[in-house]
Amino acid sequence: MDTPEKPALAFLYDRHATLTPAALDERLDRCRRYAAACGWVVAGEWVDCADHALADWPRPRWDALVVAIQQAAARPRCLVDSWDRISRDREASAILRLAVHRAGGYCVTTAGENDVEPGHGRIGATAPVRLRPRPPEPFNQRPALAGLGEAPDWRGWPPGRNGDSGGGVRRGEPR
């Protein structure tokens, strides 16, 4: 909870890939007005430009914003004009916003959406597919290794199981 000693902090973020700054200035101005209406102090503005604005990684200014949020004295908010200002890709947006959460903050849009309260944002309940751990495969159902033909016999692996001392490598076992 914010107290008079520790005012709420707004960390403004945007990404901008075009040469004309008019749209960027308008979005940042909306963020400043929203922060003022909420009584938040603007801690700074971070903008990824050019190629960094078009790709999800690397985002050097986003990374700098996360570091600044980690060092904040009060509960920080990453304020953006819309969720698309973080990323248009939902998985990439979730990963970037997770970095803010791990740093101790949360994300808010000028439309009043946030990723703290249920039903007010777009934070996912599960990790993106590429970040989920793979379930373990049974040893006897490993896929064939490239160039070796059929799948190797994995019974008795790792060494030391089934009475094997582990001193040698049997045919089909990794080294």
C-alpha positions in Angstrom: 0.0 0.0 0.0 1.2 3.5 -0.8 1.8 5.9 2.0 2.4 9.7 2.1 6.1 8.9 2.8 6.3 6.6 -0.2 4.4 8.0 -3.1 3.3 5.6 -5.9 5.8 5.5 -8.7 5.0 5.3 -12.4 7.7 4.1 -14.8 6.6 5.0 -18.3 7.5 2.7 -21.2 7.0 2.8 -24.9 8.6 1.4 -28.0 8.8 3.4 -31.2 10.1 2.3 -34.6 9.3 5.3 -36.9 11.3 8.5 -37.5 8.4 10.9 -36.7 8.1 11.3 -32.9 4.5 12.8 -33.0 2.8 9.4 -32.1 5.3 8.6 -29.4 4.9 12.1 -27.8 1.1 11.7 -27.8 1.3 8.2 -26.1 3.8 9.4 -23.5 1.7 12.5 -22.9 -1.4 10.3 -22.3 0.7 8.3 -19.8 1.8 11.4 -18.0 -1.8 12.7 -17.7 -3.0 9.3 -16.4 -0.2 9.1 -13.8 -1.1 12.7 -12.6 -4.8 11.8 -12.4 -3.9 8.7 -10.3 -1.6 10.8 -8.0 1.5 8.8 -9.1 5.0 10.4 -9.4 6.6 9.7 -12.8 9.9 8.1 -12.0 11.2 8.3 -15.6 10.5 7.4 -19.2 12.1 4.4 -21.0 11.7 4.1 -24.8 13.1 1.3 -27.1 13.6 2.7 -30.6 14.3 1.5 -34.1 15.2 -2.3 -34.3 14.8 -2.8 -30.6 11.2 -1.6 -30.8 10.4 -4.1 -33.6 11.9 -7.2 -31.9 10.9 -8.7 -28.6 14.6 -9.3 -27.7 16.9 -7.6 -27.0 15.0 -4.7 -25.4 17.8 -2.6 -23.7 15.5 0.1 -22.4 13.0 -2.5 -21.0 15.9 -4.2 -19.2 16.9 -0.8 -17.8 13.3 -0.1 -16.6 13.3 -3.5 -14.8 16.5 -2.7 -13.0 15.1 0.7 -12.0 11.9 -1.0 -10.7 14.1 -3.3 -8.6 15.6 -0.3 -6.9 12.4 1.6 -6.3 11.5 2.5 -2.7 7.7 2.3 -3.3 5.5 -0.2 -5.2 6.3 0.7 -8.8 4.0 0.5 -11.8 5.1 0.2 -15.4 2.7 2.5 -17.2 2.1 2.0 -20.9 -0.5 3.5 -23.3 -1.8 0.0 -24.3 -0.6 -3.6 -23.9 0.6 -3.5 -27.5 3.3 -1.0 -26.4 5.0 -3.9 -24.6 4.5 -6.4 -27.4 1.9 -7.5 -29.8 2.8 -11.1 -29.2 1.0 -12.4 -26.2 3.7 -14.8 -25.1 6.5 -12.2 -25.5 4.3 -9.7 -23.6 3.8 -12.2 -20.8 7.5 -12.9 -20.5 8.4 -9.2 -20.5 5.7 -8.4 -17.9 6.8 -11.3 -15.7 10.2 -9.6 -15.5 8.4 -6.5 -14.0 6.6 -8.7 -11.5 9.8 -10.4 -10.5 11.4 -7.0 -9.9 8.5 -6.1 -7.6 6.2 -4.1 -9.8 3.2 -4.6 -12.1 2.0 -3.2 -15.4 -0.8 -0.8 -16.0 -2.3 0.7 -19.2 -3.9 4.2 -19.6 -7.2 2.4 -20.1 -7.2 1.2 -16.5 -6.1 -2.3 -17.2 -3.5 -4.0 -15.0 -2.0 -7.4 -14.5 -2.6 -7.6 -10.8 -6.4 -7.7 -10.4 -8.2 -10.6 -11.9 -10.1 -9.6 -15.0 -8.3 -6.3 -15.5 -5.3 -7.4 -17.6 -3.8 -10.0 -19.8 -1.4 -11.9 -17.6 -1.6 -15.6 -18.4 -2.3 -18.3 -15.9 0.2 -20.7 -17.4 3.7 -20.3 -18.8 4.1 -20.1 -22.6 4.6 -23.5 -24.2 8.3 -23.0 -24.9 9.0 -22.3 -21.2 7.1 -25.2 -19.8 9.4 -28.1 -18.7 9.2 -31.2 -20.9 7.8 -34.2 -19.2 10.3 -37.0 -18.7 10.3 -39.7 -21.4 10.5 -43.3 -20.4 13.9 -44.8 -21.1 12.6 -47.4 -23.4 10.7 -44.9 -25.6 13.5 -42.5 -26.6 13.5 -41.4 -30.2 16.1 -42.6 -32.6 19.3 -40.6 -32.7 20.1 -38.9 -36.0 22.3 -41.1 -38.2 22.2 -44.2 -35.9 19.2 -45.9 -37.4 17.0 -47.5 -34.7 16.8 -46.2 -31.2 19.5 -47.3 -28.8 18.7 -49.8 -26.0 18.4 -47.6 -22.9 17.8 -50.4 -20.4 20.4 -50.3 -17.7 21.1 -46.6 -18.2 22.5 -44.8 -16.2 25.5 -46.9 -15.3 25.3 -48.5 -11.9 21.8 -49.7 -12.4 21.1 -53.4 -12.9 24.5 -54.5 -11.6 26.5 -52.5 -14.1 29.6 -50.9 -12.6 29.6 -48.1 -15.1 33.2 -48.8 -16.2 32.5 -49.3 -19.9 30.0 -48.1 -22.5 27.8 -50.7 -24.1 26.7 -50.4 -27.7 23.9 -47.8 -28.0 24.6 -45.9 -24.8 25.8 -42.3 -24.6 29.3 -41.6 -23.4 
